[in-house]
Amino acid sequence: MSNDKLMNLIGVLGIQKPKLNLAGNWPFKTLKNLVEARLLREENERINKLHDLQRGAALKAEMERQEQINRQLEELTKTERHQREMIEKQKMEREEQERTQRLKQIRAQTSQPEISELRKDGSRIIGSAFVVEKEPAVTTPKSSKLENGELKERAEEVHHSQCEAIRTFARIYEMQNPGEWVEKNCAFARQYFQKTTCLELRQLFDSCF
């Protein structure tokens, strides 16, 4: 770099000129060092600004990506929650269908035709419920005793069938004390044990547990 160009750069860059040397000349070596140092500082500032811009752009891109990830996670969470709700709804519907089917079976088992038969203890089965009604002690012929024995056997079969239905009914509604439960919820239970009074229902439930 010529001395003239060097002096022009000093003026453009606004560098303070050093004092003349003892010979009355400009210390061009010192001036050159000053110019190079100023140019290097400006280049360094430019690079730093560029890095700042790049970091800002990278940070902005990272923030946008983070927002995109958050939106995707939110959508996935909604989808997962919806799937869980659908699975739970299907499970509840399936359980309700199974419960309804079991209750239909109970209703079919407990809706026996009108009968009046003896149990071993002498009480009668009336309709689909047991009513404690003792038969008067009478002397019967041998054939009559045989007939009563057959009636008792059939009564036991009916009672066993009813108790199976009642135990299933108790499991469905998770009864801790079936007798007390049916007494408190008699109106509801009578939907499945028709032609039976609340007292008969309590006696019937107690006889099965």
C-alpha positions in Angstrom: 0.0 0.0 0.0 1.5 3.4 -1.1 1.9 6.2 1.4 -0.7 8.3 -0.4 -3.4 5.6 -0.2 -2.4 5.0 3.4 -3.0 8.7 4.2 -6.4 8.6 2.4 -7.5 5.6 4.4 -6.5 7.3 7.6 -8.7 10.2 6.6 -11.6 7.9 5.6 -11.4 5.8 8.7 -11.1 8.8 10.9 -7.9 7.6 12.5 -6.0 10.1 14.5 -2.7 10.8 12.9 0.4 10.3 15.0 2.9 13.0 15.6 5.7 13.6 13.0 9.0 11.9 13.7 12.2 13.8 14.5 12.9 14.1 10.8 9.5 15.8 10.2 8.1 12.8 8.3 5.0 10.7 9.0 5.7 7.4 10.7 4.1 5.4 7.9 4.9 2.0 9.5 3.0 3.1 12.6 0.2 4.5 10.4 0.0 1.2 8.5 -0.4 -0.7 11.7 -3.1 1.6 12.9 -5.0 1.2 9.6 -4.7 -2.6 9.7 -5.8 -2.8 13.3 -8.9 -0.6 12.5 -9.8 -2.8 9.5 -9.4 -5.9 11.5 -11.6 -4.6 14.3 -14.3 -3.6 11.8 -14.1 -7.1 10.2 -14.3 -8.7 13.6 -17.4 -6.6 14.4 -19.0 -7.6 11.0 -18.3 -11.3 11.7 -19.8 -10.9 15.2 -22.9 -9.2 13.8 -23.2 -12.0 11.3 -22.9 -14.6 14.0 -25.6 -12.8 16.0 -27.9 -12.8 13.0 -27.2 -16.5 12.5 -27.8 -17.3 16.1 -31.0 -15.2 16.0 -32.2 -17.1 12.9 -31.3 -20.4 14.4 -33.0 -19.5 17.7 -36.1 -18.4 15.8 -36.1 -21.7 13.8 -35.6 -23.7 17.0 -38.5 -21.9 18.7 -40.7 -22.5 15.7 -39.8 -26.2 15.7 -40.5 -26.3 19.4 -43.9 -24.8 18.8 -44.6 -27.3 16.1 -43.5 -30.2 18.4 -45.8 -28.9 21.1 -48.7 -28.7 18.7 -48.1 -32.2 17.5 -47.8 -33.5 21.1 -51.1 -31.8 21.9 -52.8 -33.4 18.9 -51.4 -36.8 19.9 -52.6 -36.3 23.4 -56.1 -35.4 22.2 -56.1 -38.4 19.9 -54.9 -40.7 22.6 -57.5 -39.4 25.1 -60.2 -39.8 22.4 -59.1 -43.4 21.8 -59.1 -44.1 25.5 -62.6 -42.7 25.8 -63.8 -44.7 22.9 -62.2 -47.9 24.3 -63.8 -47.2 27.7 -67.2 -46.4 26.1 -67.0 -49.7 24.1 -66.0 -51.5 27.3 -69.0 -50.0 29.2 -71.4 -50.8 26.4 -70.1 -54.4 26.2 -70.4 -54.8 30.0 -73.9 -53.3 29.9 -74.9 -55.7 27.1 -73.5 -58.6 29.0 -75.3 -57.4 32.2 -78.5 -57.0 30.2 -78.1 -60.5 28.8 -77.5 -62.0 32.2 -80.5 -60.2 33.6 -82.6 -61.5 30.8 -81.4 -65.0 31.7 -82.3 -64.3 35.3 -85.7 -63.1 34.4 -86.3 -66.2 32.2 -85.1 -68.4 35.1 -87.2 -66.8 37.7 -90.4 -66.4 35.6 -91.6 -69.9 36.3 -95.1 -71.0 35.5 -97.6 -70.8 38.4 -97.0 -73.8 40.6 -97.8 -74.8 44.2 -95.5 -77.4 45.4 -94.1 -78.6 48.7 -90.6 -78.2 50.0 -89.0 -80.6 52.4 -89.7 -78.3 55.3 -93.4 -78.2 54.4 -93.4 -74.7 52.9 -94.9 -74.0 49.5 -93.4 -72.6 46.3 -96.0 -70.1 44.9 -95.2 -68.6 41.5 -91.5 -68.1 41.4 -91.0 -67.3 45.1 -90.9 -69.3 48.3 -93.5 -68.6 50.9 -93.3 -70.2 54.3 -96.7 -71.9 54.5 -96.7 -75.1 56.6 -98.9 -77.9 55.5 -101.1 -79.4 58.3 -100.0 -82.7 59.4 -102.3 -85.3 57.8 -102.1 -89.0 57.4 -101.7 -89.9 53.7 -101.7 -93.2 51.9 -98.5 -94.6 50.6 -99.2 -93.4 47.1 -99.8 -89.9 48.3 -96.5 -89.9 50.2 -94.7 -90.9 47.0 -96.4 -88.1 45.1 -95.4 -85.6 47.8 -91.8 -86.9 47.5 -91.8 -86.3 43.8 -93.2 -82.8 44.4 -90.5 -82.1 46.9 -87.8 -83.2 44.5 -89.1 -80.9 41.8 -89.4 -78.1 44.3 -85.7 -78.5 45.2 -84.8 -78.4 41.5 -86.8 -75.2 41.1 -85.2 -73.7 44.2 -81.7 -74.6 43.0 -82.4 -73.0 39.6 -83.7 -69.9 41.2 -80.8 -69.7 43.6 -78.3 -69.9 40.7 -80.1 -67.0 39.1 -80.2 -65.0 42.4 -76.5 -65.6 43.0 -75.7 -64.3 39.5 -78.0 -61.3 40.1 -76.1 -60.6 43.4 -72.7 -60.8 41.7 -73.8 -58.4 38.9 -74.8 -55.7 41.5 -72.0 -56.6 43.9 -74.2 -57.2 46.9 -72.5 -57.4 50.2 -75.7 -58.5 52.0 -78.2 -59.7 49.4 -81.1 -60.0 51.8 -80.8 -56.4 53.0 -80.1 -55.2 49.5 -83.2 -56.7 48.0 -85.3 -55.4 50.9 -84.1 -51.8 50.2 -84.3 -52.2 46.4 -87.4 -54.3 46.3 -89.2 -52.3 43.6 -86.2 -52.6 41.3 -85.7 -56.3 42.0 -89.3 -57.1 41.3 -88.7 -56.3 37.7 -86.8 -59.6 37.5 -88.8 -61.5 40.1 -92.4 -60.9 39.1 -95.4 -62.1 41.0 -93.3 -61.9 44.2 -93.8 -59.7 47.2 -91.0 -57.9 48.9 -91.3 -60.2 51.9 -91.2 -63.2 49.7 -88.2 -61.8 47.9 -86.3 -61.3 51.2 -87.1 -64.9 52.2 -86.1 -66.2 48.8 -82.7 -64.4 48.9 -82.0 -65.4 52.5 -82.7 -69.0 51.5 -80.1 -68.9 48.8 -77.2 -67.6 50.9 
